[in-house]
């Protein structure tokens, strides 16, 4: 049940971000959910590989610990992806020209 709530909220925030910057809304909503689950899977795989290579014991039966690790990795990767998308789209966003006489001039000449 908790997973469904996270799917909704992650999708909603990525949808609103894409809507604000006029990007494909549903693509980024779904991509945010995919990032959440794939980062949890990646952390699980990395734990298994490091457990085998470094020969330390992992209690795989402790479902609460595994859920917390998956949750933390999913939320942090979604936050990072959201931050990078927002930063990229802010740079790409065009600023409107204030005066009609400034159209066609370089940005350095205008003083923006």
N, C-alpha and C positions, 0 to 999 in steps of 0.2 A: 504494500500500500504506500509506503514511504517513497518507493521508486517512482510510482505514478505521479506523486506530487512534485518530485524533482524534474521529471520529464516535462510536466506542464510549465513549471516556473522557468526552467532553462529555455525551453522553446519560446515562451512568451517574451523573455528579455532579449533573446537574439532576434525575434520577429520585430520587436519595437525598435531595436537598433538598426536593423536593415530598413525599416520603414522610414526612420528619421533621415537616413542618408540615401534614400531612394534606390536601394539595392533589391535583389530578389528575396522577398520576405520568407517564403516557405523554405527555400533552399538553405538559408542560414539558420532558420529555426530547427530544421532537421539536422543540419551539420553540427549545431551546438549539442544536441542530444547524442549524436554519434561520437563527438569528442569526449563527452562525459563517460560513455560506456567503454570506448576504446582505451581511454587512459586507465580505467580500472582494470581492464583485461591486461594491459601492458604491465602494470604494477604486479599483478599476479604472476605473470610469466617471468618477470625479472626476479621476483622473490624465489621462484622455483629454481631458476638458473643459478642465482647466487647461493641458494641453499645447497645445491648439488656441488658447485665448484668450490665453495669455501667450507663445505662440510659442517654446516651448523643446522641445528634442529629447528624446524618451524612447526608449530602446532596447527596443522591444517584443520583440525576438528573444532578449533575455537572460532565459531562463526561470527561472534560479535567483533572480535579483533579484525577479521578479514573484511567484514562489512564496513567497519570504521576506516580501515586503510583504503578500501575502494571508494568510499564516500569522500574522504579527504583528497585523494588523488583526482577524482572526478571534478570536484568543485574547484580545486586549484587550477586544473588544466582548463576548465571552462572560463574561469576568471581571466587567465592569461590570454586565451583565444579572444575573448570579448575585448580585453584591453588593446590587443594588437590590431584587431579589426577597427576599433573606434579610432585609434591613432592613425591608421592608414587612411581611413575614410575622411578624417578631418583634414589631412594634408591634401587630399584629392579634391576637396570641396572648393568650388570657385567662388570668389568674392565678387559681388556685383560692382560695376563701374558706377561711380556716383555722379559723374558729370558727362554729358554727351560729347563734350569737346575732348575728353580724355580717351575716347574709343580709338584704338589703333596705335596708341603710344605704348612705349615700354613701361613696365611696372616701375622701373627706376626713375623714369621721368615724372611719373604721376606722384610718387612719394608715398606709396602704400606700404 
